[in-house]
Amino acid sequence: MCRGRAGRAARRRLRGGRAVTDRRAGIPASPGIAVGPAHLVERRPLAVAPRPLAAGAAAVEAEVERLRGAIARGREQIERARDRVRGAGHPAELVRMMEAHLQLLEDDALERAAERAVREERVNAEWAVRRVAESIRAALEASGDEFFRERRGDVLFAAERILRNLAGLQPDPADDLPAGAVVVAHELSPVDMSHLVHAAVAAVVTETGSRTSHTAILARALGLPAVVGVPDLVGCVDERTLVAVDGARGEVVVAPPPAEVSLFRERARRLAELQRTLREEGERPAETRDGRRIALLANIEFPDEVDAALRGGAEGIGLYRTEFLYVGRPRPPSEEEQLRAYEKVVSRMAPRPVVLRTFDLGGDKFASRPQLAGEPNPALGLRALRLGLHERDLFRIQLRAMLRAAAAGDVGVMFPMVCGVGDFRDALDVVGEAREGLRRDGLACPGDVPIGCMIEVPSAVVVADLLARHAAFFSIGTNDLVQYALAIDRGSERVAQFYQPFHPAVLRLVRQAVRAGREAGLPVSMCGAMAEDPLAVPLLVGLEIDRISVSPASVSLAKAVVRSIRFDDARRLAGEALEAGTAEEVGRIFRDYARQTYPDLAREPLD
């Protein structure tokens, strides 16, 4: 471990005046290859200690005013940063994430809680802010949902901004970035990322984060190569030291030798050529060399991702996550608000199909339902469809909006976390109630909206043949299926290596679900992260999955892989994979095939 200038000097021995090469591996966050001088962004939590206030009411009131002033300045700072990028052609995700931070600072609940701590405990504002932020962070950390765990960063960034304002420090250490630099940081806030846009940096490397962290999401939206989760890096890199980054492989090389620099730059050139080819592939159908047609769809989370899906050549939306409508607000969205969000996507995609997923949330995410919070294991608790059936009024309102949106185009609705026939039937009953309510209210509602079932719980696989009697289609969600089948918490770094989509048990579960769907004549799609792995695409095609739904940025790549393979080969290899004993053996089968068939399209090294 090397921290600070002394640590760097102790670590860095020189050979002929050049620093020793340091190779690091992290989490691939955003594909791309870059070489550039390091620029260090020091963003670490400020040290905060409790300090008792002087006696008397005046000291308390002065401290409360300090707190209010720091929060007000924080709002102004984020508003300026947001206004600078809004409408300037930058990704909507960037504006949205800054608005999420702004919302935290505008929410008087945080301010009231910190004020209460100052008044009741008679402590300094810094300690009160840290205490309140940590309590909120702990609640999000306990969530069983990876998305919401990652949102704990919103709270910490907002708190850190307040603390820096209280200390009179610069709240945005990334506001002066040299063009072409590789930014190396402990972590970056969305406001930091907005500065990256204007500076035209080459790549981003952070010590913290995951594929669903803000840095990763924004780097992908901005097209910046990024590697996250590279521990103890900041203290081991000198300013302007040359750094090479491969965001697809998760590689970071500090002070690479000249020959390796040339190799990285040649790979970057080839990647640029590949990206041009992929843009052309997006206009072509996903059809194997021997004529097997696969529908390539996109997964989206926000309405303004539709344009990116269309640019990539998506033939529809296979998964429209609707959780964003419910998060970070004191009360659930109205039917009309939901209808506007759904219609925006459906009408933009028409006549292409759009599949709307009902909310996949835990009960602790509904601010208006505090009695639902506090479960020891939310991943196995009242979440997703269970929550919908528990909160039928909320569920019915969402279903009414979805059914009404079907008047604008080709809409399907699917339920997450279905465990068996009983809960699926109960959900269909609520659909019937919503439909009948719309009829009574004289509101348009097409009568043939297909209702599908997500297959992401092992029990649903076991009874998939029975579910197929009631569902219009299946969509396999591998993220949770892998987690539940292998007893792995996919949000835990300590067991991350055991999260194996290629595990033979997972493959056999997928095959069983596909068979049940096909025997009933149902379309079967996959919308999990597994579908975004170029090595997995031949496996899914070989298992006879009809539709593959991936992130907008991955559509053209998946199409290119499909167009490179033969269905007969894919089916044969899938058969071999189903007989393999380990995930490693399955991986070798498809790495060998990728090396022979589409080496330039694979995201991981094949040589």
N, C-alpha and C positions, 0 to 999 in steps of 0.2 A: 504494500500500500504506500502511495506517495502523495502526500498532501502539501500544498503550498510550495513556495519557491525553494525552501530548504529540502523538502522531499524530492522535488524534481532534480535538484542538483545532485542529491545523493544517488538517485537512480540512474541518471544519465551519464554513462561513460562515453567518451568520444573515441572514434576510430578515424584517424586522419582528419580530424576536425568535423566529422559528421556524426550526428546522434545515432545511437543504436536503434535498429528497427524494433518496433513493439507491435505485435499482432494481437488483436482482440476479437472476440466473437460476441454478438449481441442478438437481439430479436429483430428479424427483418420487418421493417415497418412500412417502407415505401420503396418500390423498386426504382432502380437507376444507379448509375455509376458516376462518380465524380472524384476529382483530385484537386486539392486547393490548400492554401495556407490556413492553419487553425486560427480561429478567433474564439477566445474563451469568454463565456458569459457566466459570471459568478452569481447564481441565484440560489442561495441556501437560506433556510429559515433563520430568522434573527433569533438570537438568544434572548429570552424573556424571563425575568424573575419577578416574583411578587414584591411589591413595595407598599407598605402601609401608608395611608394618607395622614396628613397632619390633622390634629383635632379640630372639630368644628364643622358646621355645615358648609361654610364657604369653600373649604378645600374639596369637598365632595362635588359641589356644583361646578367648580373650576375644572375638575377632572372630567365630568360629564360633558362640559363644553369642548374640552380637548378631543374627546371621543367623537362627538358629533361633527366637529370640524374636519377630523381626519376622514370620516366616512363621506362627508360631503365632497371633499377634494378627490376622494377615490371615484365617486360618481362622475365628476367632471372629467377626470383623466380618461376613464373608459369611454365616456361619450365622445370625447375628441378623437380617440383612436378609432372608434366605430365609425364616426362620420367621415374619417379620412379614407376608409376602405369601402364604405357603402356606396354603391352605384359606380364604382371605379372598375367594374369588370372582374373583381376578385371573387373567389368562391363564396357562396352563400353560407357555407359552414363556418367560415371565419367570422362573419358578422353575427351569426346565430350564437356562437360560443361567447363572443364578447357581450352580447345581450344577456346571456345566461349569467355572466359575472355581474353585469350591471343590475340584473334583477335581484341578485343576492344582496347587493349594497342598497337597493331601493326597498327591500323587504324589511319593514320595521321590526319584524320578529327578532332578527339578529341584533339590531340596534337596541331594542328593548331588553333583550337578555343580557347584553353586555352592560347596559346602564344599570340593570338590577344588581349585577355582580359588583359594580363600582359602589353603589349605594349601600347594599346590604353587607358586603364584606369589607368595605372601605379599603379597596385595593386600587392600584394604578390601572389605567385604561388598557395598557398593553397586556397585563395579566388577565384581565377580564375578557378581552378579545380572544386571546389564546385559549382560555378555558372553554368559551362558548364554541369556538371553531372545532376544538378537539372533540367535544361532545357530539356535534353534528357529524364530524368525520367518522367517529366510532359507530354511529348508527348506520351510516352508509356502508362502512366496512363489513358490518354484520349481514348485509344483504346477500341473498343467494344468487343475485343477478350480477354478472360481470359488468354489464353496462353501468349499473348504478354504483358499483364499487369504484369504477373509474371516475365517476362524477364527484367523488370526494375531493378530487383535485380542485374542482371549482371553489369549494369552500376554503381550502387552504390557500389558494391564490388570492381570493378576496380578502381573507384575514391578513395575509402577508402584505397586501397593498395598504391596508389600514395601519399595520404596524410600522411600515416604512414611512408613511405619512406622519405618524406620531413621533417617529425618531428624526424627522426632517431629512430623510434619505431619498435618493432617486428611486422611484418605484418601478421603473422600467429599465433594467440594466442592458437590454438589447436594443436600445434606441439609436445606436451609432455603430452600424455594421459595415465592414468593407465588402465591396462587390467581389464575387468569386470565392469568398471564404467558406471553409467548412466550420460551421458553428458547433462548438463543443460546450455542453452545459450539463449541470446536474438535472435540471428540468426547465421547461419553457412554458410560459402561459400563452393563451390565445393572443393577448396584446403583444407579447414578444414575437409571436409568429407573424403578426401584422407588420412588424418592422422588417422581417425577413423578406416579405413581398416586395417592399420598396428598395431593399438593398441588393436584390438579385444575387443572393448567396448561392453556393454550389450544392451544399448538402447540410444535413443536421445529424448530430450524434448526441444522445443524452444518456445519463447514467441510470435514470429511472424510466418507467413507462412500459406499456404493452402494445399489442396491435390495436387495442381499442382506446388507448389514451388519446388525449387531445393532440399531442404532438404528432402521433402516427396518423390520425384522421386528417389533420390539416396538411401534413406533408403530402399525403396521397392526393388531396384535393388540389394542392398547389403544384403537383408534379415534381416535388423535391425528393431526391434520394434521402432516405433516413434509416438509421439504425438506433434502436432504443434498448434500454436495459443493459448497458455496458458499465458494470460497476467500477468505481474508483478510477475513473479516467481523467477527470478534470485536473486533478493534482499531478498527473503524470505527463501532461502535454504542455509544452512551452508555446507562447503566442507566436504565430506565424510559422510554426513547424509544419512541414508538408504532411497532409493526411489524405489517404485514399479510402473511399467508402464504396461498398457494394450493398445497396439497400435491399436487393432481392436475396442475397445470401447471408446477410447479417455480418459482413466482414468489415473491420476497421483496421487499417494499417497505418501506424504512426511512423513517420520518417522512412517511407519505403525506399529501397535502393533504386537507382535510375532505371535499371532493366524492368523492375516491377512497375514503376511509374508508366513506362512505355506500354507495358502489357495492359494496365488499367485503362489507359487512354485508347488503346486499340479496341478493348472490349466496349468502351463507351461509344466508339464510332459504330461498331457492329450493332449495338443496342439501338442506336438512333435509326439505323437502316431497318431493323426489325420493327420498330414502332411505326415507321412509315408503311411497312407491309401490313401490319396489323390494322392500321386505319383503313386500308383497302379491303382487308378481310371482313371488316365490319359491315360492308355493303353486300356481302355474299351470304348465301344460306349456309347453315351448319349441316353439311352432308358428308358422310364418310366417302372414301374413294370407291366403295362398292355400293353406294346408293342408299345407305341408311340415313334417314332424315331425323335430326334432333332439333328440338325447339330451344333456343338460347334466350333466356329471360334475365331480367335484372332484379336484384333486391334493393329496395330503397327505404330510407327512414324518414325523409323529408320531401315535401312536394317539389322543391326546386332542384332535386336530383334527376328529374325526368329528362331534362335536356342532355345531361351526361349519358344517361342510359340510351337515348336515341342516337347520340353521336357514336356510341360504341357498337351500334347495330342491334340493340335489344329488340326482340320480337314481342315483347310485352313485359309486364311486371309480375314476377312470380311470387314476390313477397313484399308487401307494403306494410312496414311496421308502423303501428299507430300509437306507440307509447309516448312519443314526444308531446302529444296533445294533453297528457295527464301530469307530466312531471314538472316540479318546480312551481306549483301554483296552489293557491289556497282552496280552490274548489274545482271539480271536474268540468270539462268543456261542455257547452250546450250542444244540443242536437244540430242547431244551425251552424255553429262553428265547425263541428266535425264534418257536416255535409260539404261546406265550402272547401275544406282541406281535401276531402276525397274526390269531389267533382273536379278540382283543379288537375289532379293526376289523371283521372279517368278520361276527361274530355281531351286532355293533351295527348294521351296515348291512343285514343280511338282511331281506327277500329281494333287496335291491338288489345289483348286481354289484360286485365289488372286483377290480381288476387289481393284482397284486403284481409289482413289477419287481425282478429279481435285482440284486445290488449293482453300483453304477456307481462303482467306486473305482479309484485307481491303486495299484500294488503298494507304493508308499511309505507307504500308510495302514495297512498291517498291521504292528503293532508286533512281532508274533511272526514276521515274515518280513523281517528287516532286509536280507537279501541281495537283496531285490527293489528296494530304494531306489536313488537316485542317477542316475536317467535324466535326460539333458539336456533332454528335452521330453516330460514325462509325458502331455500331451494326445494325443500321437501314439505313446505307448509301450504298456506292458503295463497296460491298464486295462479295466474293465468286463468284457465277455464274454471278451476275451482272457485276462484275469487269472483268470476263473472256469475256463476250460479249462486254464490252466497250473496252478492250484491246485484240482485236481478234488475233493479231499477236502472242502475248504471249500465248494465249489460244491454238491457232493452233499448235504452237511448242510443247506444252505439250501433246496435243492429238496425234500428230505424234509419239512422243516417246512412249506413252502408247500403241498405236496400233502396233508399231514395237515390243514392249516387248511381245505382245501376241504370237509371233512366238516361244517363249521359254516355253510356258505352257498354263494353263487354266486361262485366264484373263478376268475380267469384268471391266468396267469403270462406275463410277457414278458421278453425278453432285450434289454439295451441294447447299442448300438454293434455291431450285426450288420453285417458287411462283405459277406457273400455266402452262397451256399448251403452251402459247405463248413463254415463255423463254425456255421451254424444247425443243420445236421445233427449236427455233433459235440455241440452242446448238447442236442439231442433224445436223443442216445445217453445222456448223463448223466442226463436225466430218466428214461429207461428203467431205468438202473441204480438210481436212487433208488426208483423204483416197485417194482422187483423186491426191493430190500432191505427195503422196508416189508412186502411180502407175506411174506417169509421171517420177519420179526420179528412177524408177526401183528398189525400195526397198520393201522387203517382208512385207506383211500386211495381216493377216488372214481376211477373209471376214465375219466371223460370231462372232465378238467380241460383247457380250451383253452389252447394254448401259442401266444403271439403274438410278433411281431417288431417291434421299434422301427426305424423308418426315419429315421435321423439321420446317415447317412454317404452321400455321393453314390454310392459304388459299390453300395450297397443299392438305391438308386433305379434305377440302370441295370439291375439284375437283379431288380427287384421282381416281374416276371411269373414268374420262376423260383422266387423265395422264396414266392410265393403258392401254389405247389403243396404246400408243406410247413407253412405257418403257418395258424393258425386265425383270426388277425386282424392288422391293421397298426395301429400307433400312430406317428404322425409327430411326432418331437421336433425342433421348429424351432430350439431354442437351439444345438445342435451342428450341425444341418444348415446354418444360416446361417454359422456359424463356419468350417466345413470347405469349403463351396461358395465362399465369398468370401475365403478365406485370411485371416481376421480373428481375432485373439486378443481374445475378448470381455471379457477381464479387463484389457485395456490401455486406459488413458485416452487414450493418444496416437492410437489409431486407432478410438476408440469411434464417431466420426461415420460410419465406413464400415460399421458393423454395421447392415445394412438388411434387415429381414424382407420389405419390399415390393420388394426387388430383383427384376427380371423373371426372372433366372436361378433364384432361389429359388422363385418362383411356378410356373415350368415344371417344376421338380423335384417340387414338391408335386402338380401336376396329373398328372405321369407316375405317381407312386406311387398316387394315388387311382384312376386308370384301371386300373392293374394289379390293385389289390385288388378293384375293382368287377367287372371282367371275370371274376375267379375266384370271385365271390360272397362276398367277405370283408367284414366290417365294417371301416371305416376311421375312425380317430379322430385328433385332434390334441391333444397335451398340452403343447406348448411355450408360452413366454411370448407369442408372437404371438397366440394365441387369446384373451388377456386384453385386447387392444386393441379397444375398441368399433368402431373404423374397420375392423378386419380381419374382424369377424364376418360381414358380408355377403359378403366375398370367400370365406371358408371355406365358407359355405353354398352360394355359387354354384359352387364347385369340387366340390360334392356330397360333402362330408365328412359322415359319418353322426353322429359324436359329437364334442363339443367338451368338453375337460377343462381346467378353470382352477382357480385358488386358491379356497378356500371363500368368501372375501370378494367374489370376482368373479362367482360363479354367478348371483346374482339380476340383476346388470347385464347379463350375456350373454343371459339369458333375455329380459329386457326388449327388448334390441336385436332378437333373433330375432322376437319378437312384433310388432315395429314394421315389419318389412320384408316384401317379397313375394319368393318364390323365383324367379319369372320375372325380376324386376329384378336380383336377385343373380346369376343365371346370365348375364344379358346383360352386367352390369358386369364379371364375372370374365373374360368373353371379351375385353372391351376392355382390361382390365388385362394380359392375356397378350400383347397386341399392343403394349403401351407399351414405350418404350425405357429409361426410368429409374425408380428408386424414387420420385422426386419426382412424376413423371407419374401413377404408380399412386396415390400419396397424394392427389393432387388429385381423381382420380376418386371416391374414397371419402369425401373431405371434403365434396365437393359433394353427394353422396348423403346423407350424414349431416345436412348443413345443411337439406336439404329434408325428410328423413324422420324423424330423431330427434335434433334439435339439443340437447335437454336431457340426452341420455344420453352424448354425446361427452365424453371427458376433456380434450381439448385445445381451445383457442379456435378457433371456426369463423367469427368475424367479423373 
